[in-house]
Amino acid sequence: MAMNEKVEAQHHMELTKKSAPNPSWLDKLFHLTERKTDVKTEILAGITTFVTMSYIIFVNPTILADAGIPKEAAIAATIFATVFATLLFALWANMPIAVAPGMGLNAFFTYTVVLGEGLTWQTGLGAVFISGVVFFILTITGLRKKIIEGIPAILKSAISVGIGLFIAFIGFKQAGIIVSNKENLVALGQLTKPGPFLALLGFIAVTVLTARKIKGAALISILLVSIAGMVLGIVEAPKSISSVVSFSMPSMSETFLQMDIKSALHYGLFSIIFSFTLVELFDNLGSMIGLSKKAGLMDEKGEIKGLDKALMADSLATVASAAMGSTAMNAYVENAAGIAEGGKTGLKALVVAMLFLVSLLFTPLISIIPAFATAPILIMVGALMLTEIKNIPLDEITDAVPAFCTIILMPLTFSIGEGLALGFLSYTFVKLLAGRAKEINWIMYIISAAFIINFVWTA
């Protein structure tokens, strides 16, 4: 009997195996079953992510236009770079992460590199291109890990907070809430004017919508403020369907392959390229680790399958973005909204990429969105980045002072790169002169020496 039961059991298993449906090509490609998800869940997660991060389509071209890049080309470059990068994450790394031009990196490009240094946007794109190549080399050689390990956690947190204040400052400036002043450098603008007033309402709107956990809070705020501007007559309202939707794709012809690598090298933009690379390293690694952990892709040893591929994909995406006419790429924390909906694979990212591609049809609408409608989003992003300050031990003066210098000097010098440099130098000198040299990693000496040489060279 026992033998017969065993034979029957084996026969039943074979029948069950034969009758079970074969995994779909999507399942095989994205390992849906292995990661305990399905097509419907991934699609919904992708839609959620797109809605929460689609504001970049409106914000990034506005910032790039300040650098002199033609807005239509900036819109096209933003969308195509996002699609290319996100497809790499989806199809190569199989990560549920959408990537787009980084907030902070785009501001650094426009206000520090181009306007601050008085360079052309072509030279700026050359610096972005080189930073992408450097980031790729650091990743494949393993030097990335050593640099990350060598820089103290307090400076990593301070960099995030400082960039947040810098972005918020730009938002206040674009909104007209903060204006230049001969006596005090800056002053409060005329809040009763339509632009600043609507920007304040937009900031309140995005804050309340975010607090209520409404998906697409940033996008809703941008559209509401723009519509209000149209009602007041300070924004040109669409006159026809063609003012909203167009099947004529925006062109990148004015920016494609226009990066000037030779000029970037000629000007010796070491600190700029170095700053781009450092911010890319910190922002991307931190975001990817956090998002991967949230998606359940981190194993017991703390290792994330596909992370190296993702970092390489990001560096390649930055190179491609510069070639298209946009700035360095970044993994967006807004991906967390889609991951919370159950997204765990590259299929989620694929959906986001396809939706960004569809958004090309709405470029006429994107072109008429005013700066005071996107400015509140910059302020909100800056406010959210402030949360990193809780990781800085403010009761330890040799940590607090370098962190303070990093944070405050980014907006005051109107330069992420200079704030970064002075923050790193203050950390090294304060620790060294306070008799705490043991706390300084050797990599910090190299970075500090490089910043000093750059200051002397460019003086």
N, C-alpha and C positions, 0 to 999 in steps of 0.2 A: 504493500500500500504506500509506503513511504516513497518508494522509487516512482510509482505512478503519479503521486502528488507532485513530486519534483519535476517530472516531465511535463505535467499539465501546467505547472507554474511557469516553466520556461517558455512553453507554447503561448501562454497568455501574454507574457512580456513581449514576445516577438510580434504578436498580433497588435498589441497596444502601440509598439514602436512604429509598425507599418501604417497604422491608422492615424497616428498623430500627424497633424499638418506640418509640412516642411516650413522651416523658417523663411520668412520673406527676405528679399534682397536687402531691404532696409534693416532688418534684424541682423543679417550677416554683416552688413557694412558698419553699423553703429553699435552692435552688441546690446541690443535693447533688452533681450531676455536676461542676459548675464547681469545687466545693471538694474534689473527689476523695474522696467518701465515699458511703455508702449508708444505707438505712433501718435495716438490722440493726445496723450499727455505731453509729448515732446512738442507737438504743433501748438497747443495751448500755451505752453511755456515760452515758445518762441515768439508768439504774438504778444504775450505779456512783456517780454524783454524789449521788443521793438517799441511798444507804446511808451515804456518808461525811459528809453534812451534816445528816442527819435529827435529830441530837442537839439541834438548835435547838428542835425541837418540845417537848422536855423541859426545856431550860435556860431559854429565854426566859420562859415563863409563871412559872417559879419566881422569876426576878428581878423581873418585873413585879408579882407578888403581894406582894413586899416593899414595893412602893410603895403598896399598898392596892388594886390593881386586882383584882377578883374573878377567881379562877383559871380558871374555865370560860370566861369572856369573854376572858381573856388567851390561852388556848389557841386559841380560835376566831380572835381577831384575828391571832395569830402565823401561823396556817396560811393564812387568807384573804389577808393582806397578802403573804405569800410567793408564793402562787398568782398574785395580781394582778400583782405586780412581775415575776415570772419569765415570765408570759405576754407582758408588754410586751417583754421582752428577746427572747423567742422569735419573736413574730409581727410586731413592728414593727422592731426593730433586727436581727433574724436573727443574734443572738449566742449562742454555746454557753455562756451564763453564767446560773446560777441565783442569785437574789437573795433575801435574807431579812433580818430585823431584825439589825443589826450588833452583834457582840460588842464591848463597850466603849461603844458608843452606848447600849445598853440599861442597862449598869451606870452610865453617866453620868447617864442619865435618873432612875434609881431612887435612887442613893446620893448624887449631887451635887445634882440639881435638886429632887427631891421631899423626900427625907429631910434632905439637907444644908441646903437653903434653907427647909425647913419649909413647903413649898407643897403644894397638893393635886395629885393625879395629873392632874386635868383641866387645871390650869394648865400642868403639865409637857407634856401633849399639845399644848396651845396653842403652846408654844415649839417643839415638834417640827414642827408644821404650818407655822409661820412660817419655820423654817429650810429646809423643803422649798421654799417659795415663793421664798426668797432664793437658794437653790441653783439653781432653775430660771431666775431672772432673770440670775444670774451666767453661766449656761451659754449662754443665747440671745444675750446681749449681748457675749460674748467676754471679759468681765472675769475669768472663771474662769481662763483661760490666764495673764493678767497676774499674778493673785494667786499662782498656782502657781509661775510663773517668779521672782517677787519674794521668795519665802521660801527661805532657804538650805537646801541638801540635808541639812545636819547636823541642823537642827531637825526636818525631816520624819522622819528616822530616829529622832531622840530621842523624838518624839511617839509613834511606833509602839512603841518599847521601854517608855516610860512607861505607856502604856495597857496593855501586856502585864503589867507589874508590878502595876498597879491591879487588873486582872482576876484575876490570881493571888492577890492579897491577899484579894479578895472570896471566892475559892474556898476558901482556907485558913480564912477566918472562917466561911463557911457549913458547912464540914466539922467545925468545932469543934477544928481543929488549932491555930488561933490564937484566943485569947480575950482579952477586955479585962482590964486590970489597973490598979488604982488607983495603984500606985507607978511602974510602968514603961510605962503606957499599954496595952501588949500583952504577952502571955506565952504560953507553950506550954500547950495544953489537956491534958486527961487522955486520953492516947492509948489507954489500956486500955478506955475506954468503947466500946460497940458502934459508935456513929456515927462518931467519929474513926478508929477502927481499920479499919472497912470502907472509909472514904474513902481511907485510906492504901493499902489493898489495891487499891482502884479505880484510884488514880493509878499504882501499879506495873503494874497490868494494862493500862491504856491506853498507858503508855509502852512496854511490851514488845510489845504488839500493833502499835503504830505502827512500832517499830523493825523488826519482822518484815514490815512492809508489808502487814498484813492489812486488807482493806477493811472499813470500818464499825467501826474500832477503838473509837471513842467510843461508838457505839450498843451494841456488845457489852459494854463496860465498865459502862455505865449499867444494862443489864439484869442483868448478873451480880451487881453490888452490890445491886440491888433485890431479887433473888431471895434472896441471902444474908441480907438484912434480914428478909425474910419467914420464912426458916427459923429465924432467931433470935427471931422474934416481935416485932420492933420496927417492922415495916412490915405493914400490914394486907394479907393475901393475898386475891386474887380468890376469891370464893365461888361464882361461876357464870360462864357465858359472857358474861352481860350486864355483868359487872365488867371485862371485857376489850374486848368489841366491842359497839357500840350503833348502831342505825340512826337514833337520835334525834340530830340534829345539834346541836352546842354553839351557844349563842346569844351574839351580840355586843350584845344589846339594852342591856346595862348600860354599854357603852363606846362604842357607835356614835354618832358626832357629839357626843360629850361633851367634846371639847377646848374649853378656855376661852381663846380668843384674846384677848378683852378683858382678862382678868386678867393674861395673859402680857405684854401691852403696858403695863398699868397698873403692874406691878411693875418695869418697866424692865429686863427680863432680857436686856440687850444682850450681856453676856459669855457667857451661856448659849447664846443663839441663835447668836452668833458662833462659839463653840466647837463647837457642833453642826455648823455649816456648814463650818468648817475641817477637822474630822475627816472629814466626809463627802467633802470634796474630795480630801484626801490618800489616804484609805483606798480610795475607789472608783477614782480615777484610777490609782493604783498597781496595784491588783488587776486592773483591766480591761486595762491595758497589758500586764502580765505574762501574763495568761491569753490575751489575743489573740495575743501573740507566740508563746506555746507552741502555740496552735492553728494557726499559720501564716497568720494573717489580717493581718499587718503587711507592707506593701509595701517596696520598696527604699528609699523615701524616709522610712521610719519612720512612715508614716501608716496608720491603721487605719480601714477602711471601716465606717461605722456607729457609730463611737465617740461622736460628738455625739448621735446618736439614743439611744444607750445611757445617756449621762449625763442627757439630758432625761427618759428613761424612769425613771431612778433617782430624780430629783427629784420627778416626779409620783407615783412609788410611795411616797415618804416622806410626801407630802401625804395620799395615800389611807390609808397606814398609821396616821397620826395620827387620821384620821377614824374608823378602825375601832377604835382603842384600843391600838395598838402603837407602837414607836419607829422611829427613822430606819433606812433600809434600806442594805444593803451587799452588794457582790459578794463571794461567799465564795471564799477561796483553795482550798477543797475541790473547786471545779470542776476543778482541775488533774488530779484523779484520773480524771474522766470524759474530759477532753481527752486524757490519756495513753492512753485506750482507743480514741481515734480520733474523738471528738466534735468537730465543726467548725462546726455550724450551729445555728440556733434549734430544730431538731427535738429535739436533746438537751435543751434547756431546757424544751421543751413536755412531754417525758416526765417530767422532774422535777416540773413543775407538777401534772401529772395524779396522780403518786404522792403528792404532798403533799395533794392533794384527797382521795384515798382514805384517807389517814391520819386524816381526821376520824372515821372509823368506830371508831378506837381511842382516842378521848378518855377513856373510863373508865380505861383502863390508864395513860394519861399523867397523869391526876389523882392517882394513888397513888404516883408515883415520888417518893422523898424527896429532900431537898436534899443529903444527904451522898452520894447517887448521882450527882448532876449536878456537884457541886463539883469532883471530880477533873478534869472536862473543862475547867472554867474555869482550873484550875492549868496544865493541859497547853497550852491556848491561849496563856496568858501566857508559858510557857517557849518556845514556838515563835516568839512575837513578839520574843523577845530577840535573834534572829539579826541584826536590823537594826543592832545595836551595832557590827558589823564595819565599817560604812560611816561611822563617826564617827572623825575623826582625833584621837585622844586625846593625841597628842604636841604639839598646837597648843592652848595654854591658852585662847586667846580663842574657840576652838570647843568645847573640852572642858568648860569651866565652864558655859556656857549649856546645853549638852546635858545635863550632870550635873544642873543645877537643874530642867530640864524632866522628866527621868526620875525623880529621887528625890522631887520635890515632889508628883507626882500621887498616889502611894500615901500619903505622909506627911500631906498635907492632906486625903486621901480625896476628892479632887476633880480630875477631868481638866481642867476649865476653869481652876481656879486654878493648877495646874501649868503649863498651857499659857501662861497670861498671864505668870507669873513667868519662865518660860523665854524668852519673846519679849522681855520687858523687859531681862533680864540680857544677852541677845545684843546688843541695840541699845546699851545703856550701856557694856558692856565693850569692844565694838569702837570706839565713839565716843571713850571716854576713853583707849584704848590707841593712839590716833592712826591708826586703821584705818577711818576713815569711808568710804573708797572702796569697801569691801567690803559696805557696807550699801545695799541697794536701797531706793528711795524708798517702796515699799509697806510696808517694815518700820517706817518712821517713822510712817506713818498708823496702822498696826495698834497700835504701841506707844502712841501718843498716845490712841487709843481705849481701850486697856486702863487707862491712867492716869486718864482721865476717869471710867471706870466705877468704879475703886477709890475715887476721891474722892466720887463721887456716892452710892455705896452704903455709905460709911464711917459 
